[in-house]
Amino acid sequence: MYVEPFEMERFQSLWENVVDYNLSESGVHPLQLYELLTMEELNDVATIHLGYNQTNGAEELRAKIANLYQGAAVPNILVTTGSSEANFLTTWNLIEPGDELALMLPNYMQIWGIANALGAKVQPFHLIPKGGRWQIDWQEFEQAVTSKTKLIAVCNPNNPTGAQLNSDEIEKICNKAAEVGAWILSDEVYRGAERVGDTTPTFWGNYEKVIVICGLSKAYGLPGLRIGWIAAPPDLIEKLWSYHDYTTICPNPLSDYLARIALSSPNREKILERTQKIIKENFQILEDWINSHNDLFEYIPPIAGAITIVKYNLNLKSLELVTRLRKATSVLLVPGEHFLMENYLRFGFGSPSDYLQEALDRISAFIAENGK
């Protein structure tokens, strides 16, 4: 089986730890242990046995996750090693050679790569800029979802646009899925990281064949814990658990414990409040900077997430541009090429504000020196 290279992940792995300023990340600046734990809890960490954990996640953790989804219970939840494993297990379980998958683009390209490797026919439907927001091209959506569609995969809020599907749009997708009998996989890892408005509506509870993927990496600022989860009907969770036995087997006990702390009230509310504060304050810095170069950039402000995709007016391919930027300024951005969006750049703005400003100043100096 041929698996195509995951270009963005390899690109980040090569460069994010060697540049002075990394704006390729899509989450907020990670929490430190002292910000998450009391002294008593820190002491408790020292007593944890470093053995195998409950393979599907401790029951207490699964209960806390289930509480995030109305009507869900412990049997609806499988804990995974990050949301990337959750995406992998779900796609691996559901997709057979020759199946059709309708995939929202742009998107984190993991499901694209896995589905192609499994021999599926990937039918994209795109978000397009319309009316001051990124919206689904509904004509393309109707063409992408057919009687042969096994799975409809969306990312809500979306990476890399920061767009948000509203309740009416979610209902429309669910109705179409029900019409053809398809599953819906909704990657909701940025839910809770809203810059404006209310919490992004979830697909959970809108249709019987919904699978929600989430985790602690983006909205919670805890990517190093590698805790993700799948919320789905119990019979599917049982099948996915058996696939999980062939991959990472179990979450590590330290991460499982820390995840329970993070998802406990009032910790969860404080963490999301911190995330939203960072996003709101830092986007103002980025927006002011983009507007100071308004002859060069076009953008639609993100609704959620510490990311936005920006169109640029330069006669350079995106990978060439970010490579030149990296070499000249030691600042790392993600090229639009990695989202099949040429002439775009993805800016991550979840870092400390002074770090973000200094990185943007370096890019400004590069623009001034190189012009158009």
C-alpha positions as CSV (number, residue, x, y, z in Angstrom):
1,M,0.0,0.0,0.0
2,Y,1.4,3.4,-1.0
3,V,1.0,6.2,1.5
4,E,1.7,9.6,0.0
5,P,4.0,11.9,2.1
6,F,2.2,14.1,4.6
7,E,3.9,17.2,3.3
8,M,2.9,19.8,5.9
9,E,3.7,17.5,8.9
10,R,7.2,16.7,7.4
11,F,7.8,20.4,6.5
12,Q,7.0,21.4,10.1
13,S,9.1,18.6,11.6
14,L,12.1,19.7,9.5
15,W,12.0,23.4,10.4
16,E,9.8,24.4,13.3
17,N,12.5,23.7,15.9
18,V,15.3,25.4,14.1
19,V,13.8,28.8,13.2
20,D,13.8,31.8,15.5
21,Y,10.1,32.4,15.1
22,N,7.6,29.6,14.4
23,L,4.2,30.9,13.0
24,S,3.4,27.5,11.5
25,E,1.6,26.2,14.6
26,S,-2.2,26.1,14.7
27,G,-2.8,26.1,18.4
28,V,-2.2,28.6,21.2
29,H,1.0,28.8,23.3
30,P,1.0,25.6,25.4
31,L,0.2,25.6,29.1
32,Q,2.9,24.6,31.6
33,L,2.2,22.1,34.4
34,Y,2.2,24.8,37.1
35,E,-0.6,26.6,35.3
36,L,-2.7,23.5,35.2
37,L,-2.1,21.8,38.6
38,T,-2.3,22.6,42.2
39,M,0.7,21.7,44.4
40,E,-1.3,18.7,45.7
41,E,-2.0,17.5,42.2
42,L,1.7,18.1,41.3
43,N,2.6,15.8,44.2
44,D,0.1,13.2,43.0
45,V,1.8,13.1,39.6
46,A,4.9,11.7,41.3
47,T,3.0,8.7,42.6
48,I,1.5,7.6,39.2
49,H,2.6,4.1,38.2
50,L,4.2,4.3,34.7
51,G,2.5,1.1,33.4
52,Y,-0.1,0.4,30.8
53,N,-3.3,2.5,31.1
54,Q,-6.9,1.4,30.5
55,T,-6.6,0.9,26.7
56,N,-9.7,2.9,25.8
57,G,-9.0,5.6,28.4
58,A,-9.8,5.7,32.1
59,E,-13.5,5.5,32.8
60,E,-13.3,8.9,34.6
61,L,-11.8,10.5,31.6
62,R,-14.3,9.1,29.2
63,A,-17.1,10.3,31.5
64,K,-15.7,13.8,31.5
65,I,-15.5,13.8,27.7
66,A,-19.0,12.4,27.4
67,N,-20.3,15.3,29.4
68,L,-19.2,17.6,26.6
69,Y,-21.8,16.0,24.3
70,Q,-25.5,16.1,25.1
71,G,-26.9,12.7,25.6
72,A,-23.5,10.9,25.4
73,A,-22.3,8.4,27.9
74,V,-19.1,6.5,28.6
75,P,-19.8,3.8,25.9
76,N,-19.8,6.6,23.3
77,I,-16.2,7.6,23.9
78,L,-12.8,6.2,22.9
79,V,-9.7,8.0,24.0
80,T,-6.9,8.1,21.5
81,T,-3.3,9.3,21.2
82,G,-4.2,12.7,19.8
83,S,-6.9,13.6,17.4
84,S,-4.7,12.4,14.5
85,E,-5.1,8.8,15.7
86,A,-8.8,9.3,16.0
87,N,-9.0,10.4,12.4
88,F,-6.8,7.5,11.3
89,L,-8.8,4.8,13.2
90,T,-12.1,6.1,11.9
91,T,-11.0,6.3,8.3
92,W,-9.2,3.0,8.5
93,N,-12.3,1.3,9.9
94,L,-14.9,2.8,7.6
95,I,-13.2,3.0,4.2
96,E,-12.7,0.1,1.8
97,P,-11.1,0.1,-1.6
98,G,-13.5,1.6,-4.1
99,D,-15.6,3.5,-1.5
100,E,-16.3,7.2,-2.1
101,L,-15.5,9.8,0.5
102,A,-16.7,13.4,0.3
103,L,-14.1,15.7,1.9
104,M,-14.3,19.3,2.8
105,L,-11.3,21.3,1.4
106,P,-9.3,23.1,2.5
107,N,-8.5,20.9,5.4
108,Y,-5.9,19.2,7.4
109,M,-4.8,16.7,4.8
110,Q,-4.5,13.6,6.9
111,I,-7.8,12.1,5.9
112,W,-7.1,12.9,2.2
113,G,-3.8,10.9,2.4
114,I,-5.3,7.9,4.4
115,A,-8.3,7.6,2.1
116,N,-6.2,7.6,-1.0
117,A,-3.9,5.0,0.5
118,L,-6.9,2.8,1.2
119,G,-8.1,3.0,-2.4
120,A,-11.0,5.3,-1.9
121,K,-12.3,7.8,-4.4
122,V,-12.0,11.2,-2.7
123,Q,-14.6,13.7,-3.9
124,P,-13.8,17.2,-2.7
125,F,-16.2,20.0,-1.9
126,H,-14.7,23.4,-1.2
127,L,-15.1,26.3,1.1
128,I,-15.2,29.4,-1.1
129,P,-15.0,33.1,-0.1
130,K,-18.5,34.5,-0.4
131,G,-20.3,37.3,1.4
132,G,-17.4,38.1,3.6
133,R,-17.0,34.5,4.9
134,W,-15.8,31.1,3.9
135,Q,-18.9,29.1,2.8
136,I,-19.5,25.6,1.3
137,D,-19.9,25.5,-2.4
138,W,-23.2,23.8,-2.1
139,Q,-23.5,23.0,-5.8
140,E,-20.1,21.1,-5.6
141,F,-21.3,19.5,-2.3
142,E,-24.3,18.0,-4.0
143,Q,-22.1,16.6,-6.8
144,A,-19.6,15.2,-4.3
145,V,-22.1,13.3,-2.2
146,T,-23.7,10.5,-4.1
147,S,-25.4,7.2,-3.4
148,K,-21.9,5.6,-3.3
149,T,-20.7,8.0,-0.6
150,K,-19.5,6.1,2.5
151,L,-18.2,9.0,4.6
152,I,-18.5,12.8,4.6
153,A,-15.6,14.4,6.3
154,V,-15.6,18.0,7.6
155,C,-13.5,20.2,9.8
156,N,-15.5,22.6,12.0
157,P,-14.2,25.0,12.9
158,N,-12.0,24.8,9.8
159,N,-8.3,24.5,9.4
160,P,-6.9,26.6,7.8
161,T,-9.6,29.2,7.3
162,G,-11.0,29.5,10.8
163,A,-14.4,29.3,9.3
164,Q,-17.4,28.0,11.2
165,L,-20.4,26.1,10.0
166,N,-23.7,27.3,11.5
167,S,-26.6,25.2,12.6
168,D,-28.5,25.5,9.3
169,E,-25.4,24.3,7.4
170,I,-24.9,21.4,9.7
171,E,-28.5,20.4,9.3
172,K,-28.1,20.6,5.5
173,I,-25.1,18.3,5.6
174,C,-26.8,15.8,8.0
175,N,-29.9,15.7,5.8
176,K,-27.8,14.9,2.7
177,A,-25.9,12.2,4.7
178,A,-29.2,10.6,5.8
179,E,-30.5,10.7,2.2
180,V,-27.6,8.5,1.0
181,G,-26.9,6.6,4.3
182,A,-23.4,8.1,4.7
183,W,-21.4,8.5,8.0
184,I,-20.3,12.0,8.9
185,L,-16.8,12.5,10.5
186,S,-16.7,16.0,12.1
187,D,-13.2,17.1,13.2
188,E,-14.0,19.6,15.9
189,V,-10.5,20.0,17.5
190,Y,-10.8,23.9,17.2
191,R,-14.2,24.0,18.9
192,G,-14.0,26.2,22.0
193,A,-11.3,28.4,20.5
194,E,-13.7,31.0,19.1
195,R,-12.5,34.5,18.5
196,V,-16.0,36.0,18.1
197,G,-19.5,34.7,18.7
198,D,-20.8,31.7,20.6
199,T,-19.3,28.2,20.8
200,T,-19.3,26.5,17.4
201,P,-22.3,24.2,17.0
202,T,-21.4,20.5,17.1
203,F,-22.6,17.9,14.7
204,W,-23.2,15.6,17.7
205,G,-26.9,14.8,18.2
206,N,-28.0,16.0,14.8
207,Y,-27.9,12.6,13.0
208,E,-27.5,9.0,14.1
209,K,-24.4,8.3,12.1
210,V,-22.2,11.2,13.3
211,I,-18.6,10.7,14.5
212,V,-17.0,13.6,16.3
213,I,-13.2,13.9,16.6
214,C,-11.7,16.2,19.2
215,G,-8.8,16.5,21.6
216,L,-6.7,18.7,23.9
217,S,-4.2,20.0,21.3
218,K,-5.8,23.2,19.9
219,A,-8.5,24.8,21.9
220,Y,-6.9,23.6,25.2
221,G,-3.3,24.4,24.5
222,L,-2.1,20.9,25.6
223,P,-0.7,19.3,22.5
224,G,2.1,17.5,24.3
225,L,-0.4,15.4,26.2
226,R,-1.4,13.7,22.9
227,I,-4.9,13.1,24.2
228,G,-7.7,12.9,21.6
229,W,-11.0,11.2,21.4
230,I,-13.8,9.8,19.3
231,A,-17.5,10.3,20.1
232,A,-19.7,7.9,18.2
233,P,-22.4,5.3,18.6
234,P,-21.4,2.6,21.1
235,D,-21.3,-0.2,18.5
236,L,-18.9,1.8,16.3
237,I,-16.8,2.6,19.3
238,E,-16.4,-1.1,20.0
239,K,-15.1,-1.6,16.5
240,L,-12.8,1.3,16.6
241,W,-11.4,0.1,20.0
242,S,-10.4,-3.2,18.4
243,Y,-8.5,-1.2,15.7
244,H,-6.9,0.9,18.4
245,D,-5.4,-2.4,19.8
246,Y,-3.3,-2.5,16.7
247,T,-1.9,1.0,16.9
248,T,-1.0,2.8,20.1
249,I,-2.8,0.4,22.4
250,C,-3.5,3.0,25.2
251,P,-3.0,6.6,26.2
252,N,-0.1,7.0,28.7
253,P,-1.2,7.2,32.3
254,L,0.4,10.7,32.9
255,S,-1.6,12.2,30.0
256,D,-4.8,10.4,31.1
257,Y,-4.5,11.9,34.6
258,L,-3.6,15.4,33.3
259,A,-6.5,15.3,30.8
260,R,-8.9,14.5,33.7
261,I,-7.7,17.6,35.5
262,A,-7.9,19.8,32.4
263,L,-11.5,18.7,31.7
264,S,-12.7,19.2,35.3
265,S,-14.7,22.3,36.2
266,P,-13.6,25.1,36.7
267,N,-10.3,24.2,35.0
268,R,-11.8,23.6,31.6
269,E,-13.6,26.9,31.6
270,K,-10.4,28.7,32.6
271,I,-8.4,27.0,29.9
272,L,-10.8,28.0,27.2
273,E,-11.1,31.5,28.5
274,R,-7.3,31.8,28.3
275,T,-7.3,30.4,24.7
276,Q,-10.0,32.9,23.6
277,K,-8.1,35.8,25.2
278,I,-4.9,34.9,23.4
279,I,-6.8,34.6,20.1
280,K,-8.7,37.8,20.4
281,E,-5.6,39.9,21.5
282,N,-3.2,38.3,19.0
283,F,-5.5,38.5,16.0
284,Q,-5.7,42.3,16.5
285,I,-1.9,42.4,16.1
286,L,-2.0,40.2,13.0
287,E,-4.9,42.1,11.5
288,D,-3.2,45.5,12.0
289,W,-0.1,44.1,10.4
290,I,-2.0,42.6,7.4
291,N,-3.8,45.9,6.9
292,S,-0.5,47.8,6.9
293,H,0.3,45.7,3.8
294,N,-3.1,45.8,2.2
295,D,-1.7,46.1,-1.3
296,L,-0.1,42.7,-0.8
297,F,-2.6,40.6,1.2
298,E,-6.3,39.7,1.1
299,Y,-8.0,37.8,3.9
300,I,-11.3,36.9,5.6
301,P,-11.0,37.1,9.4
302,P,-11.2,33.7,11.2
303,I,-14.2,32.9,13.5
304,A,-12.2,30.4,15.5
305,G,-8.7,29.0,16.0
306,A,-5.3,30.7,16.2
307,I,-4.9,30.4,12.4
308,T,-5.9,32.3,9.3
309,I,-5.3,31.8,5.6
310,V,-4.1,34.9,3.7
311,K,-3.9,35.4,-0.1
312,Y,-0.9,37.2,-1.3
313,N,-0.1,39.3,-4.4
314,L,3.4,38.1,-5.4
315,N,4.7,36.2,-8.4
316,L,6.0,33.4,-6.3
317,K,4.7,29.9,-5.5
318,S,3.8,29.5,-1.8
319,L,6.5,26.9,-1.0
320,E,9.2,29.1,-2.6
321,L,8.0,32.1,-0.7
322,V,8.0,30.5,2.7
323,T,11.4,28.9,2.0
324,R,12.8,32.3,1.1
325,L,11.2,33.8,4.2
326,R,12.7,31.1,6.4
327,K,16.2,31.4,5.0
328,A,16.2,35.2,5.1
329,T,14.3,35.9,8.4
330,S,14.2,32.6,10.3
331,V,10.4,32.9,10.4
332,L,8.3,29.8,9.5
333,L,4.8,30.0,7.9
334,V,2.8,27.2,6.2
335,P,2.6,27.4,2.4
336,G,-0.9,27.3,0.9
337,E,0.4,24.5,-1.3
338,H,0.0,22.1,1.7
339,F,-3.7,22.8,1.6
340,L,-4.0,22.7,-2.2
341,M,-4.4,26.5,-2.1
342,E,-1.6,28.1,-4.1
343,N,-0.9,31.8,-3.5
344,Y,-2.0,31.6,0.1
345,L,-0.1,31.5,3.4
346,R,-1.3,30.2,6.7
347,F,-0.4,32.3,9.7
348,G,-0.5,30.9,13.2
349,F,-1.0,33.6,15.8
350,G,-1.3,31.7,19.1
351,S,2.2,32.5,20.3
352,P,3.0,35.1,23.0
353,S,2.1,38.6,21.6
354,D,5.7,40.0,21.7
355,Y,7.0,36.9,19.8
356,L,4.2,37.3,17.2
357,Q,5.0,41.0,16.7
358,E,8.7,40.4,16.4
359,A,8.1,37.7,13.8
360,L,5.8,39.9,11.8
361,D,8.4,42.7,11.9
362,R,10.9,40.4,10.4
363,I,8.5,39.6,7.5
364,S,7.9,43.3,7.0
365,A,11.6,43.9,6.7
366,F,11.8,41.1,4.1
367,I,8.9,42.7,2.2
368,A,10.6,46.1,2.3
369,E,13.9,44.7,1.1
370,N,12.5,42.4,-1.7
371,G,9.4,44.4,-2.8
372,K,7.0,42.7,-5.1
